[in-house]
Amino acid sequence: MKYVCTVCGYEYEGDLTQEPDDYVCPLCGEGKDVFEKVEE
C-alpha cells in the first residue's frame, strides 16, 4: 500500500492505518488525516 500526503507530497509505503492516531508526516508535520491512499 502507498499513501501520499496531500500537503507536501510525502509518500508513505505500508499500511498507514497501523500507525498510531498521533502519527504525523515526517516532512510537514500534518496528521495522518491529510494522507490519501494511492492505488498502485
C-alpha positions in Angstrom: 0.0 0.0 0.0 1.0 3.6 -0.5 -0.3 6.8 0.9 0.5 10.3 -0.2 0.4 13.4 2.0 -1.9 15.9 0.2 0.0 18.8 1.8 3.7 18.1 0.8 3.6 15.0 -1.4 5.5 12.7 1.0 4.9 9.1 0.1 4.3 6.6 2.9 5.0 3.0 2.0 3.0 0.5 4.0 -0.3 0.4 6.0 -0.9 3.8 7.4 -3.9 2.5 9.4 -1.4 0.6 11.6 0.3 3.8 12.7 -0.9 5.5 16.0 -3.5 8.2 15.8 -0.9 10.8 16.6 1.3 9.9 13.6 2.4 13.0 11.7 4.1 13.4 8.3 7.8 13.4 8.8 8.3 16.3 6.3 5.5 18.7 7.0 4.1 17.6 10.4 0.5 17.2 9.3 -1.6 14.5 10.8 -2.5 11.2 9.1 -5.9 12.6 8.2 -4.3 14.5 5.3 -3.0 11.3 3.6 -4.8 9.8 0.7 -4.4 6.1 -0.3 -2.9 5.7 -3.8 -3.9 2.8 -6.0 -0.8 1.2 -7.4 
